[in-house]
Amino acid sequence: FQTHFSYKNIPKGGRAKYIYAVRNPKDCLTSYFHHHRNFKIYNFGNGEFDFFYELFMKGEVDYGDYFDHVNSWLDGMRKGKE
């Protein structure tokens, strides 16, 4: 099961094991920018990278702030809490 959920939103319990893959934020930003330009649903076909960078850094993109997401998993794994 593959997801973009933050740690607090992931189902927990039982004998489930999780693998959390983290991308370099620059790679994530670049990939996400091209993703938005390629999908008509976002209406960002002619969008500029500098503008998207600002949205990304403010967490104003789908799934929210990249750094909050990574930190949610790091904190959750450290604490071992649900």
mmCIF file of the N, C-alpha and C atoms, coordinates in Angstrom:
data_MODEL
# 
_entry.id   MODEL 
# 
loop_
_atom_site.group_PDB 
_atom_site.id 
_atom_site.type_symbol 
_atom_site.label_atom_id 
_atom_site.label_alt_id 
_atom_site.label_comp_id 
_atom_site.label_asym_id 
_atom_site.label_entity_id 
_atom_site.label_seq_id 
_atom_site.pdbx_PDB_ins_code 
_atom_site.Cartn_x 
_atom_site.Cartn_y 
_atom_site.Cartn_z 
_atom_site.occupancy 
_atom_site.B_iso_or_equiv 
_atom_site.pdbx_formal_charge 
_atom_site.auth_seq_id 
_atom_site.auth_comp_id 
_atom_site.auth_asym_id 
_atom_site.auth_atom_id 
_atom_site.pdbx_PDB_model_num 
ATOM 1   N N  . PHE A 1 1  ? 0.856  -1.149 0.000   1.00 0.00 ? 1  PHE A N  1 
ATOM 2   C CA . PHE A 1 1  ? 0.000  0.000  0.000   1.00 0.00 ? 1  PHE A CA 1 
ATOM 3   C C  . PHE A 1 1  ? 0.904  1.214  0.000   1.00 0.00 ? 1  PHE A C  1 
ATOM 4   N N  . GLN A 1 2  ? 0.733  2.051  -0.979  1.00 0.00 ? 2  GLN A N  1 
ATOM 5   C CA . GLN A 1 2  ? 1.577  3.221  -1.165  1.00 0.00 ? 2  GLN A CA 1 
ATOM 6   C C  . GLN A 1 2  ? 0.742  4.475  -0.935  1.00 0.00 ? 2  GLN A C  1 
ATOM 7   N N  . THR A 1 3  ? 1.296  5.455  -0.229  1.00 0.00 ? 3  THR A N  1 
ATOM 8   C CA . THR A 1 3  ? 0.521  6.639  0.115   1.00 0.00 ? 3  THR A CA 1 
ATOM 9   C C  . THR A 1 3  ? 1.415  7.856  0.290   1.00 0.00 ? 3  THR A C  1 
ATOM 10  N N  . HIS A 1 4  ? 0.787  9.015  0.322   1.00 0.00 ? 4  HIS A N  1 
ATOM 11  C CA . HIS A 1 4  ? 1.470  10.262 0.648   1.00 0.00 ? 4  HIS A CA 1 
ATOM 12  C C  . HIS A 1 4  ? 1.042  10.767 2.028   1.00 0.00 ? 4  HIS A C  1 
ATOM 13  N N  . PHE A 1 5  ? 0.408  9.918  2.809   1.00 0.00 ? 5  PHE A N  1 
ATOM 14  C CA . PHE A 1 5  ? -0.081 10.323 4.130   1.00 0.00 ? 5  PHE A CA 1 
ATOM 15  C C  . PHE A 1 5  ? 1.062  10.744 5.039   1.00 0.00 ? 5  PHE A C  1 
ATOM 16  N N  . SER A 1 6  ? 0.751  11.684 5.933   1.00 0.00 ? 6  SER A N  1 
ATOM 17  C CA . SER A 1 6  ? 1.697  12.010 7.002   1.00 0.00 ? 6  SER A CA 1 
ATOM 18  C C  . SER A 1 6  ? 1.620  10.888 8.037   1.00 0.00 ? 6  SER A C  1 
ATOM 19  N N  . TYR A 1 7  ? 2.541  10.891 8.964   1.00 0.00 ? 7  TYR A N  1 
ATOM 20  C CA . TYR A 1 7  ? 2.596  9.818  9.962   1.00 0.00 ? 7  TYR A CA 1 
ATOM 21  C C  . TYR A 1 7  ? 1.299  9.717  10.762  1.00 0.00 ? 7  TYR A C  1 
ATOM 22  N N  . LYS A 1 8  ? 0.738  10.850 11.152  1.00 0.00 ? 8  LYS A N  1 
ATOM 23  C CA . LYS A 1 8  ? -0.467 10.808 11.991  1.00 0.00 ? 8  LYS A CA 1 
ATOM 24  C C  . LYS A 1 8  ? -1.673 10.226 11.256  1.00 0.00 ? 8  LYS A C  1 
ATOM 25  N N  . ASN A 1 9  ? -1.663 10.266 9.922   1.00 0.00 ? 9  ASN A N  1 
ATOM 26  C CA . ASN A 1 9  ? -2.806 9.781  9.144   1.00 0.00 ? 9  ASN A CA 1 
ATOM 27  C C  . ASN A 1 9  ? -2.656 8.350  8.643   1.00 0.00 ? 9  ASN A C  1 
ATOM 28  N N  . ILE A 1 10 ? -1.536 7.740  8.886   1.00 0.00 ? 10 ILE A N  1 
ATOM 29  C CA . ILE A 1 10 ? -1.306 6.376  8.396   1.00 0.00 ? 10 ILE A CA 1 
ATOM 30  C C  . ILE A 1 10 ? -1.957 5.378  9.355   1.00 0.00 ? 10 ILE A C  1 
ATOM 31  N N  . PRO A 1 11 ? -2.635 4.361  8.843   1.00 0.00 ? 11 PRO A N  1 
ATOM 32  C CA . PRO A 1 11 ? -3.197 3.336  9.735   1.00 0.00 ? 11 PRO A CA 1 
ATOM 33  C C  . PRO A 1 11 ? -2.070 2.623  10.496  1.00 0.00 ? 11 PRO A C  1 
ATOM 34  N N  . LYS A 1 12 ? -2.279 2.404  11.767  1.00 0.00 ? 12 LYS A N  1 
ATOM 35  C CA . LYS A 1 12 ? -1.259 1.748  12.586  1.00 0.00 ? 12 LYS A CA 1 
ATOM 36  C C  . LYS A 1 12 ? -1.871 0.569  13.329  1.00 0.00 ? 12 LYS A C  1 
ATOM 37  N N  . GLY A 1 13 ? -1.010 -0.271 13.825  1.00 0.00 ? 13 GLY A N  1 
ATOM 38  C CA . GLY A 1 13 ? -1.484 -1.392 14.617  1.00 0.00 ? 13 GLY A CA 1 
ATOM 39  C C  . GLY A 1 13 ? -1.173 -2.715 13.952  1.00 0.00 ? 13 GLY A C  1 
ATOM 40  N N  . GLY A 1 14 ? -1.443 -3.758 14.686  1.00 0.00 ? 14 GLY A N  1 
ATOM 41  C CA . GLY A 1 14 ? -1.181 -5.086 14.158  1.00 0.00 ? 14 GLY A CA 1 
ATOM 42  C C  . GLY A 1 14 ? 0.302  -5.308 13.940  1.00 0.00 ? 14 GLY A C  1 
ATOM 43  N N  . ARG A 1 15 ? 0.595  -6.084 12.915  1.00 0.00 ? 15 ARG A N  1 
ATOM 44  C CA . ARG A 1 15 ? 1.993  -6.415 12.631  1.00 0.00 ? 15 ARG A CA 1 
ATOM 45  C C  . ARG A 1 15 ? 2.509  -5.671 11.412  1.00 0.00 ? 15 ARG A C  1 
ATOM 46  N N  . ALA A 1 16 ? 1.866  -4.577 11.085  1.00 0.00 ? 16 ALA A N  1 
ATOM 47  C CA . ALA A 1 16 ? 2.267  -3.805 9.908   1.00 0.00 ? 16 ALA A CA 1 
ATOM 48  C C  . ALA A 1 16 ? 3.670  -3.237 10.093  1.00 0.00 ? 16 ALA A C  1 
ATOM 49  N N  . LYS A 1 17 ? 4.395  -3.203 8.989   1.00 0.00 ? 17 LYS A N  1 
ATOM 50  C CA . LYS A 1 17 ? 5.720  -2.585 8.965   1.00 0.00 ? 17 LYS A CA 1 
ATOM 51  C C  . LYS A 1 17 ? 5.693  -1.518 7.884   1.00 0.00 ? 17 LYS A C  1 
ATOM 52  N N  . TYR A 1 18 ? 6.458  -0.469 8.101   1.00 0.00 ? 18 TYR A N  1 
ATOM 53  C CA . TYR A 1 18 ? 6.444  0.655  7.185   1.00 0.00 ? 18 TYR A CA 1 
ATOM 54  C C  . TYR A 1 18 ? 7.846  0.936  6.671   1.00 0.00 ? 18 TYR A C  1 
ATOM 55  N N  . ILE A 1 19 ? 7.898  1.305  5.424   1.00 0.00 ? 19 ILE A N  1 
ATOM 56  C CA . ILE A 1 19 ? 9.138  1.790  4.814   1.00 0.00 ? 19 ILE A CA 1 
ATOM 57  C C  . ILE A 1 19 ? 8.844  3.206  4.359   1.00 0.00 ? 19 ILE A C  1 
ATOM 58  N N  . TYR A 1 20 ? 9.587  4.152  4.869   1.00 0.00 ? 20 TYR A N  1 
ATOM 59  C CA . TYR A 1 20 ? 9.369  5.553  4.509   1.00 0.00 ? 20 TYR A CA 1 
ATOM 60  C C  . TYR A 1 20 ? 10.537 6.006  3.652   1.00 0.00 ? 20 TYR A C  1 
ATOM 61  N N  . ALA A 1 21 ? 10.263 6.348  2.421   1.00 0.00 ? 21 ALA A N  1 
ATOM 62  C CA . ALA A 1 21 ? 11.292 6.820  1.489   1.00 0.00 ? 21 ALA A CA 1 
ATOM 63  C C  . ALA A 1 21 ? 11.234 8.343  1.429   1.00 0.00 ? 21 ALA A C  1 
ATOM 64  N N  . VAL A 1 22 ? 12.391 8.959  1.562   1.00 0.00 ? 22 VAL A N  1 
ATOM 65  C CA . VAL A 1 22 ? 12.483 10.415 1.544   1.00 0.00 ? 22 VAL A CA 1 
ATOM 66  C C  . VAL A 1 22 ? 13.325 10.840 0.352   1.00 0.00 ? 22 VAL A C  1 
ATOM 67  N N  . ARG A 1 23 ? 12.796 11.784 -0.391  1.00 0.00 ? 23 ARG A N  1 
ATOM 68  C CA . ARG A 1 23 ? 13.538 12.333 -1.519  1.00 0.00 ? 23 ARG A CA 1 
ATOM 69  C C  . ARG A 1 23 ? 14.217 13.623 -1.111  1.00 0.00 ? 23 ARG A C  1 
ATOM 70  N N  . ASN A 1 24 ? 15.327 13.903 -1.767  1.00 0.00 ? 24 ASN A N  1 
ATOM 71  C CA . ASN A 1 24 ? 15.989 15.178 -1.604  1.00 0.00 ? 24 ASN A CA 1 
ATOM 72  C C  . ASN A 1 24 ? 14.960 16.268 -1.929  1.00 0.00 ? 24 ASN A C  1 
ATOM 73  N N  . PRO A 1 25 ? 14.827 17.307 -1.102  1.00 0.00 ? 25 PRO A N  1 
ATOM 74  C CA . PRO A 1 25 ? 13.799 18.316 -1.360  1.00 0.00 ? 25 PRO A CA 1 
ATOM 75  C C  . PRO A 1 25 ? 13.952 19.002 -2.717  1.00 0.00 ? 25 PRO A C  1 
ATOM 76  N N  . LYS A 1 26 ? 15.179 19.171 -3.207  1.00 0.00 ? 26 LYS A N  1 
ATOM 77  C CA . LYS A 1 26 ? 15.358 19.781 -4.530  1.00 0.00 ? 26 LYS A CA 1 
ATOM 78  C C  . LYS A 1 26 ? 14.810 18.871 -5.618  1.00 0.00 ? 26 LYS A C  1 
ATOM 79  N N  . ASP A 1 27 ? 15.044 17.568 -5.483  1.00 0.00 ? 27 ASP A N  1 
ATOM 80  C CA . ASP A 1 27 ? 14.505 16.611 -6.454  1.00 0.00 ? 27 ASP A CA 1 
ATOM 81  C C  . ASP A 1 27 ? 12.982 16.578 -6.389  1.00 0.00 ? 27 ASP A C  1 
ATOM 82  N N  . CYS A 1 28 ? 12.462 16.591 -5.186  1.00 0.00 ? 28 CYS A N  1 
ATOM 83  C CA . CYS A 1 28 ? 11.010 16.573 -4.992  1.00 0.00 ? 28 CYS A CA 1 
ATOM 84  C C  . CYS A 1 28 ? 10.376 17.818 -5.618  1.00 0.00 ? 28 CYS A C  1 
ATOM 85  N N  . LEU A 1 29 ? 10.952 18.981 -5.355  1.00 0.00 ? 29 LEU A N  1 
ATOM 86  C CA . LEU A 1 29 ? 10.451 20.234 -5.906  1.00 0.00 ? 29 LEU A CA 1 
ATOM 87  C C  . LEU A 1 29 ? 10.442 20.203 -7.431  1.00 0.00 ? 29 LEU A C  1 
ATOM 88  N N  . THR A 1 30 ? 11.538 19.781 -8.029  1.00 0.00 ? 30 THR A N  1 
ATOM 89  C CA . THR A 1 30 ? 11.647 19.757 -9.489  1.00 0.00 ? 30 THR A CA 1 
ATOM 90  C C  . THR A 1 30 ? 10.647 18.783 -10.093 1.00 0.00 ? 30 THR A C  1 
ATOM 91  N N  . SER A 1 31 ? 10.546 17.601 -9.534  1.00 0.00 ? 31 SER A N  1 
ATOM 92  C CA . SER A 1 31 ? 9.609  16.606 -10.023 1.00 0.00 ? 31 SER A CA 1 
ATOM 93  C C  . SER A 1 31 ? 8.173  17.091 -9.886  1.00 0.00 ? 31 SER A C  1 
ATOM 94  N N  . TYR A 1 32 ? 7.869  17.677 -8.749  1.00 0.00 ? 32 TYR A N  1 
ATOM 95  C CA . TYR A 1 32 ? 6.530  18.171 -8.468  1.00 0.00 ? 32 TYR A CA 1 
ATOM 96  C C  . TYR A 1 32 ? 6.150  19.314 -9.423  1.00 0.00 ? 32 TYR A C  1 
ATOM 97  N N  . PHE A 1 33 ? 7.118  20.172 -9.716  1.00 0.00 ? 33 PHE A N  1 
ATOM 98  C CA . PHE A 1 33 ? 6.900  21.266 -10.665 1.00 0.00 ? 33 PHE A CA 1 
ATOM 99  C C  . PHE A 1 33 ? 6.496  20.704 -12.029 1.00 0.00 ? 33 PHE A C  1 
ATOM 100 N N  . HIS A 1 34 ? 7.249  19.731 -12.524 1.00 0.00 ? 34 HIS A N  1 
ATOM 101 C CA . HIS A 1 34 ? 6.934  19.146 -13.828 1.00 0.00 ? 34 HIS A CA 1 
ATOM 102 C C  . HIS A 1 34 ? 5.615  18.376 -13.791 1.00 0.00 ? 34 HIS A C  1 
ATOM 103 N N  . HIS A 1 35 ? 5.334  17.743 -12.674 1.00 0.00 ? 35 HIS A N  1 
ATOM 104 C CA . HIS A 1 35 ? 4.056  17.053 -12.498 1.00 0.00 ? 35 HIS A CA 1 
ATOM 105 C C  . HIS A 1 35 ? 2.907  18.045 -12.671 1.00 0.00 ? 35 HIS A C  1 
ATOM 106 N N  . HIS A 1 36 ? 3.015  19.195 -12.033 1.00 0.00 ? 36 HIS A N  1 
ATOM 107 C CA . HIS A 1 36 ? 1.963  20.205 -12.130 1.00 0.00 ? 36 HIS A CA 1 
ATOM 108 C C  . HIS A 1 36 ? 1.844  20.783 -13.535 1.00 0.00 ? 36 HIS A C  1 
ATOM 109 N N  . ARG A 1 37 ? 2.946  20.914 -14.214 1.00 0.00 ? 37 ARG A N  1 
ATOM 110 C CA . ARG A 1 37 ? 2.890  21.455 -15.583 1.00 0.00 ? 37 ARG A CA 1 
ATOM 111 C C  . ARG A 1 37 ? 2.299  20.452 -16.567 1.00 0.00 ? 37 ARG A C  1 
ATOM 112 N N  . ASN A 1 38 ? 2.471  19.169 -16.305 1.00 0.00 ? 38 ASN A N  1 
ATOM 113 C CA . ASN A 1 38 ? 2.034  18.140 -17.245 1.00 0.00 ? 38 ASN A CA 1 
ATOM 114 C C  . ASN A 1 38 ? 0.578  17.713 -17.089 1.00 0.00 ? 38 ASN A C  1 
ATOM 115 N N  . PHE A 1 39 ? -0.031 17.973 -15.949 1.00 0.00 ? 39 PHE A N  1 
ATOM 116 C CA . PHE A 1 39 ? -1.403 17.558 -15.724 1.00 0.00 ? 39 PHE A CA 1 
ATOM 117 C C  . PHE A 1 39 ? -2.343 18.752 -15.866 1.00 0.00 ? 39 PHE A C  1 
ATOM 118 N N  . LYS A 1 40 ? -3.249 18.662 -16.826 1.00 0.00 ? 40 LYS A N  1 
ATOM 119 C CA . LYS A 1 40 ? -4.158 19.776 -17.120 1.00 0.00 ? 40 LYS A CA 1 
ATOM 120 C C  . LYS A 1 40 ? -5.032 20.152 -15.927 1.00 0.00 ? 40 LYS A C  1 
ATOM 121 N N  . ILE A 1 41 ? -5.315 19.195 -15.066 1.00 0.00 ? 41 ILE A N  1 
ATOM 122 C CA . ILE A 1 41 ? -6.187 19.456 -13.919 1.00 0.00 ? 41 ILE A CA 1 
ATOM 123 C C  . ILE A 1 41 ? -5.645 20.585 -13.032 1.00 0.00 ? 41 ILE A C  1 
ATOM 124 N N  . TYR A 1 42 ? -4.322 20.770 -13.003 1.00 0.00 ? 42 TYR A N  1 
ATOM 125 C CA . TYR A 1 42 ? -3.724 21.810 -12.173 1.00 0.00 ? 42 TYR A CA 1 
ATOM 126 C C  . TYR A 1 42 ? -3.760 23.189 -12.833 1.00 0.00 ? 42 TYR A C  1 
ATOM 127 N N  . ASN A 1 43 ? -4.021 23.225 -14.139 1.00 0.00 ? 43 ASN A N  1 
ATOM 128 C CA . ASN A 1 43 ? -4.045 24.488 -14.877 1.00 0.00 ? 43 ASN A CA 1 
ATOM 129 C C  . ASN A 1 43 ? -2.754 25.282 -14.653 1.00 0.00 ? 43 ASN A C  1 
ATOM 130 N N  . PHE A 1 44 ? -1.625 24.598 -14.766 1.00 0.00 ? 44 PHE A N  1 
ATOM 131 C CA . PHE A 1 44 ? -0.317 25.198 -14.504 1.00 0.00 ? 44 PHE A CA 1 
ATOM 132 C C  . PHE A 1 44 ? 0.638  24.942 -15.679 1.00 0.00 ? 44 PHE A C  1 
ATOM 133 N N  . GLY A 1 45 ? 0.080  24.693 -16.860 1.00 0.00 ? 45 GLY A N  1 
ATOM 134 C CA . GLY A 1 45 ? 0.882  24.335 -18.027 1.00 0.00 ? 45 GLY A CA 1 
ATOM 135 C C  . GLY A 1 45 ? 1.971  25.323 -18.382 1.00 0.00 ? 45 GLY A C  1 
ATOM 136 N N  . ASN A 1 46 ? 1.737  26.605 -18.142 1.00 0.00 ? 46 ASN A N  1 
ATOM 137 C CA . ASN A 1 46 ? 2.733  27.633 -18.439 1.00 0.00 ? 46 ASN A CA 1 
ATOM 138 C C  . ASN A 1 46 ? 3.320  28.235 -17.165 1.00 0.00 ? 46 ASN A C  1 
ATOM 139 N N  . GLY A 1 47 ? 3.138  27.527 -16.064 1.00 0.00 ? 47 GLY A N  1 
ATOM 140 C CA . GLY A 1 47 ? 3.611  28.037 -14.783 1.00 0.00 ? 47 GLY A CA 1 
ATOM 141 C C  . GLY A 1 47 ? 5.121  28.187 -14.741 1.00 0.00 ? 47 GLY A C  1 
ATOM 142 N N  . GLU A 1 48 ? 5.563  29.152 -13.986 1.00 0.00 ? 48 GLU A N  1 
ATOM 143 C CA . GLU A 1 48 ? 6.995  29.446 -13.843 1.00 0.00 ? 48 GLU A CA 1 
ATOM 144 C C  . GLU A 1 48 ? 7.569  28.746 -12.608 1.00 0.00 ? 48 GLU A C  1 
ATOM 145 N N  . PHE A 1 49 ? 8.808  28.295 -12.735 1.00 0.00 ? 49 PHE A N  1 
ATOM 146 C CA . PHE A 1 49 ? 9.461  27.578 -11.649 1.00 0.00 ? 49 PHE A CA 1 
ATOM 147 C C  . PHE A 1 49 ? 9.583  28.455 -10.400 1.00 0.00 ? 49 PHE A C  1 
ATOM 148 N N  . ASP A 1 50 ? 9.965  29.718 -10.557 1.00 0.00 ? 50 ASP A N  1 
ATOM 149 C CA . ASP A 1 50 ? 10.145 30.597 -9.394  1.00 0.00 ? 50 ASP A CA 1 
ATOM 150 C C  . ASP A 1 50 ? 8.849  30.743 -8.589  1.00 0.00 ? 50 ASP A C  1 
ATOM 151 N N  . PHE A 1 51 ? 7.728  30.840 -9.294  1.00 0.00 ? 51 PHE A N  1 
ATOM 152 C CA . PHE A 1 51 ? 6.432  30.946 -8.628  1.00 0.00 ? 51 PHE A CA 1 
ATOM 153 C C  . PHE A 1 51 ? 6.112  29.641 -7.896  1.00 0.00 ? 51 PHE A C  1 
ATOM 154 N N  . PHE A 1 52 ? 6.353  28.514 -8.561  1.00 0.00 ? 52 PHE A N  1 
ATOM 155 C CA . PHE A 1 52 ? 6.077  27.221 -7.937  1.00 0.00 ? 52 PHE A CA 1 
ATOM 156 C C  . PHE A 1 52 ? 6.979  26.995 -6.726  1.00 0.00 ? 52 PHE A C  1 
ATOM 157 N N  . TYR A 1 53 ? 8.232  27.433 -6.820  1.00 0.00 ? 53 TYR A N  1 
ATOM 158 C CA . TYR A 1 53 ? 9.164  27.322 -5.701  1.00 0.00 ? 53 TYR A CA 1 
ATOM 159 C C  . TYR A 1 53 ? 8.583  28.005 -4.456  1.00 0.00 ? 53 TYR A C  1 
ATOM 160 N N  . GLU A 1 54 ? 8.042  29.208 -4.641  1.00 0.00 ? 54 GLU A N  1 
ATOM 161 C CA . GLU A 1 54 ? 7.455  29.932 -3.512  1.00 0.00 ? 54 GLU A CA 1 
ATOM 162 C C  . GLU A 1 54 ? 6.269  29.169 -2.917  1.00 0.00 ? 54 GLU A C  1 
ATOM 163 N N  . LEU A 1 55 ? 5.427  28.619 -3.788  1.00 0.00 ? 55 LEU A N  1 
ATOM 164 C CA . LEU A 1 55 ? 4.297  27.815 -3.298  1.00 0.00 ? 55 LEU A CA 1 
ATOM 165 C C  . LEU A 1 55 ? 4.791  26.605 -2.514  1.00 0.00 ? 55 LEU A C  1 
ATOM 166 N N  . PHE A 1 56 ? 5.791  25.926 -3.042  1.00 0.00 ? 56 PHE A N  1 
ATOM 167 C CA . PHE A 1 56 ? 6.364  24.737 -2.410  1.00 0.00 ? 56 PHE A CA 1 
ATOM 168 C C  . PHE A 1 56 ? 6.932  25.083 -1.032  1.00 0.00 ? 56 PHE A C  1 
ATOM 169 N N  . MET A 1 57 ? 7.685  26.166 -0.955  1.00 0.00 ? 57 MET A N  1 
ATOM 170 C CA . MET A 1 57 ? 8.317  26.550 0.307   1.00 0.00 ? 57 MET A CA 1 
ATOM 171 C C  . MET A 1 57 ? 7.298  27.000 1.353   1.00 0.00 ? 57 MET A C  1 
ATOM 172 N N  . LYS A 1 58 ? 6.162  27.521 0.916   1.00 0.00 ? 58 LYS A N  1 
ATOM 173 C CA . LYS A 1 58 ? 5.101  27.926 1.846   1.00 0.00 ? 58 LYS A CA 1 
ATOM 174 C C  . LYS A 1 58 ? 4.191  26.756 2.213   1.00 0.00 ? 58 LYS A C  1 
ATOM 175 N N  . GLY A 1 59 ? 4.384  25.616 1.543   1.00 0.00 ? 59 GLY A N  1 
ATOM 176 C CA . GLY A 1 59 ? 3.526  24.465 1.800   1.00 0.00 ? 59 GLY A CA 1 
ATOM 177 C C  . GLY A 1 59 ? 2.164  24.600 1.159   1.00 0.00 ? 59 GLY A C  1 
ATOM 178 N N  . GLU A 1 60 ? 2.059  25.431 0.132   1.00 0.00 ? 60 GLU A N  1 
ATOM 179 C CA . GLU A 1 60 ? 0.780  25.695 -0.526  1.00 0.00 ? 60 GLU A CA 1 
ATOM 180 C C  . GLU A 1 60 ? 0.611  24.854 -1.793  1.00 0.00 ? 60 GLU A C  1 
ATOM 181 N N  . VAL A 1 61 ? 0.982  23.588 -1.695  1.00 0.00 ? 61 VAL A N  1 
ATOM 182 C CA . VAL A 1 61 ? 0.821  22.620 -2.779  1.00 0.00 ? 61 VAL A CA 1 
ATOM 183 C C  . VAL A 1 61 ? 0.071  21.416 -2.225  1.00 0.00 ? 61 VAL A C  1 
ATOM 184 N N  . ASP A 1 62 ? -0.388 20.526 -3.117  1.00 0.00 ? 62 ASP A N  1 
ATOM 185 C CA . ASP A 1 62 ? -1.077 19.318 -2.647  1.00 0.00 ? 62 ASP A CA 1 
ATOM 186 C C  . ASP A 1 62 ? -0.214 18.606 -1.608  1.00 0.00 ? 62 ASP A C  1 
ATOM 187 N N  . TYR A 1 63 ? -0.842 18.056 -0.625  1.00 0.00 ? 63 TYR A N  1 
ATOM 188 C CA . TYR A 1 63 ? -0.205 17.333 0.482   1.00 0.00 ? 63 TYR A CA 1 
ATOM 189 C C  . TYR A 1 63 ? 0.534  18.250 1.442   1.00 0.00 ? 63 TYR A C  1 
ATOM 190 N N  . GLY A 1 64 ? 0.479  19.539 1.249   1.00 0.00 ? 64 GLY A N  1 
ATOM 191 C CA . GLY A 1 64 ? 1.033  20.477 2.214   1.00 0.00 ? 64 GLY A CA 1 
ATOM 192 C C  . GLY A 1 64 ? 2.542  20.607 2.187   1.00 0.00 ? 64 GLY A C  1 
ATOM 193 N N  . ASP A 1 65 ? 3.069  20.995 3.323   1.00 0.00 ? 65 ASP A N  1 
ATOM 194 C CA . ASP A 1 65 ? 4.486  21.326 3.460   1.00 0.00 ? 65 ASP A CA 1 
ATOM 195 C C  . ASP A 1 65 ? 5.362  20.067 3.459   1.00 0.00 ? 65 ASP A C  1 
ATOM 196 N N  . TYR A 1 66 ? 6.334  20.034 2.569   1.00 0.00 ? 66 TYR A N  1 
ATOM 197 C CA . TYR A 1 66 ? 7.258  18.897 2.438   1.00 0.00 ? 66 TYR A CA 1 
ATOM 198 C C  . TYR A 1 66 ? 7.986  18.642 3.756   1.00 0.00 ? 66 TYR A C  1 
ATOM 199 N N  . PHE A 1 67 ? 8.485  19.705 4.370   1.00 0.00 ? 67 PHE A N  1 
ATOM 200 C CA . PHE A 1 67 ? 9.297  19.561 5.577   1.00 0.00 ? 67 PHE A CA 1 
ATOM 201 C C  . PHE A 1 67 ? 8.456  19.116 6.782   1.00 0.00 ? 67 PHE A C  1 
ATOM 202 N N  . ASP A 1 68 ? 7.223  19.596 6.867   1.00 0.00 ? 68 ASP A N  1 
ATOM 203 C CA . ASP A 1 68 ? 6.320  19.118 7.926   1.00 0.00 ? 68 ASP A CA 1 
ATOM 204 C C  . ASP A 1 68 ? 6.036  17.630 7.748   1.00 0.00 ? 68 ASP A C  1 
ATOM 205 N N  . HIS A 1 69 ? 5.874  17.218 6.504   1.00 0.00 ? 69 HIS A N  1 
ATOM 206 C CA . HIS A 1 69 ? 5.595  15.812 6.207   1.00 0.00 ? 69 HIS A CA 1 
ATOM 207 C C  . HIS A 1 69 ? 6.760  14.918 6.658   1.00 0.00 ? 69 HIS A C  1 
ATOM 208 N N  . VAL A 1 70 ? 7.961  15.285 6.267   1.00 0.00 ? 70 VAL A N  1 
ATOM 209 C CA . VAL A 1 70 ? 9.140  14.497 6.652   1.00 0.00 ? 70 VAL A CA 1 
ATOM 210 C C  . VAL A 1 70 ? 9.287  14.484 8.167   1.00 0.00 ? 70 VAL A C  1 
ATOM 211 N N  . ASN A 1 71 ? 9.141  15.642 8.788   1.00 0.00 ? 71 ASN A N  1 
ATOM 212 C CA . ASN A 1 71 ? 9.279  15.715 10.246  1.00 0.00 ? 71 ASN A CA 1 
ATOM 213 C C  . ASN A 1 71 ? 8.208  14.913 10.977  1.00 0.00 ? 71 ASN A C  1 
ATOM 214 N N  . SER A 1 72 ? 7.006  14.834 10.402  1.00 0.00 ? 72 SER A N  1 
ATOM 215 C CA . SER A 1 72 ? 5.958  14.038 11.053  1.00 0.00 ? 72 SER A CA 1 
ATOM 216 C C  . SER A 1 72 ? 6.389  12.578 11.151  1.00 0.00 ? 72 SER A C  1 
ATOM 217 N N  . TRP A 1 73 ? 7.007  12.077 10.095  1.00 0.00 ? 73 TRP A N  1 
ATOM 218 C CA . TRP A 1 73 ? 7.479  10.692 10.109  1.00 0.00 ? 73 TRP A CA 1 
ATOM 219 C C  . TRP A 1 73 ? 8.686  10.514 11.021  1.00 0.00 ? 73 TRP A C  1 
ATOM 220 N N  . LEU A 1 74 ? 9.613  11.434 10.976  1.00 0.00 ? 74 LEU A N  1 
ATOM 221 C CA . LEU A 1 74 ? 10.784 11.315 11.853  1.00 0.00 ? 74 LEU A CA 1 
ATOM 222 C C  . LEU A 1 74 ? 10.375 11.348 13.315  1.00 0.00 ? 74 LEU A C  1 
ATOM 223 N N  . ASP A 1 75 ? 9.504  12.284 13.673  1.00 0.00 ? 75 ASP A N  1 
ATOM 224 C CA . ASP A 1 75 ? 9.021  12.359 15.061  1.00 0.00 ? 75 ASP A CA 1 
ATOM 225 C C  . ASP A 1 75 ? 8.248  11.116 15.456  1.00 0.00 ? 75 ASP A C  1 
ATOM 226 N N  . GLY A 1 76 ? 7.367  10.658 14.572  1.00 0.00 ? 76 GLY A N  1 
ATOM 227 C CA . GLY A 1 76 ? 6.575  9.464  14.846  1.00 0.00 ? 76 GLY A CA 1 
ATOM 228 C C  . GLY A 1 76 ? 7.432  8.232  15.043  1.00 0.00 ? 76 GLY A C  1 
ATOM 229 N N  . MET A 1 77 ? 8.449  8.083  14.218  1.00 0.00 ? 77 MET A N  1 
ATOM 230 C CA . MET A 1 77 ? 9.327  6.916  14.345  1.00 0.00 ? 77 MET A CA 1 
ATOM 231 C C  . MET A 1 77 ? 10.167 6.999  15.625  1.00 0.00 ? 77 MET A C  1 
ATOM 232 N N  . ARG A 1 78 ? 10.610 8.208  15.980  1.00 0.00 ? 78 ARG A N  1 
ATOM 233 C CA . ARG A 1 78 ? 11.405 8.377  17.192  1.00 0.00 ? 78 ARG A CA 1 
ATOM 234 C C  . ARG A 1 78 ? 10.579 8.059  18.441  1.00 0.00 ? 78 ARG A C  1 
ATOM 235 N N  . LYS A 1 79 ? 9.358  8.545  18.447  1.00 0.00 ? 79 LYS A N  1 
ATOM 236 C CA . LYS A 1 79 ? 8.503  8.371  19.620  1.00 0.00 ? 79 LYS A CA 1 
ATOM 237 C C  . LYS A 1 79 ? 7.858  6.997  19.672  1.00 0.00 ? 79 LYS A C  1 
ATOM 238 N N  . GLY A 1 80 ? 7.652  6.408  18.501  1.00 0.00 ? 80 GLY A N  1 
ATOM 239 C CA . GLY A 1 80 ? 7.027  5.093  18.448  1.00 0.00 ? 80 GLY A CA 1 
ATOM 240 C C  . GLY A 1 80 ? 5.583  5.123  18.905  1.00 0.00 ? 80 GLY A C  1 
ATOM 241 N N  . LYS A 1 81 ? 4.925  6.276  18.747  1.00 0.00 ? 81 LYS A N  1 
ATOM 242 C CA . LYS A 1 81 ? 3.534  6.423  19.186  1.00 0.00 ? 81 LYS A CA 1 
ATOM 243 C C  . LYS A 1 81 ? 2.617  6.424  17.984  1.00 0.00 ? 81 LYS A C  1 
ATOM 244 N N  . GLU A 1 82 ? 1.364  6.163  18.247  1.00 0.00 ? 82 GLU A N  1 
ATOM 245 C CA . GLU A 1 82 ? 0.350  6.219  17.189  1.00 0.00 ? 82 GLU A CA 1 
ATOM 246 C C  . GLU A 1 82 ? -0.321 7.563  17.175  1.00 0.00 ? 82 GLU A C  1 
# 
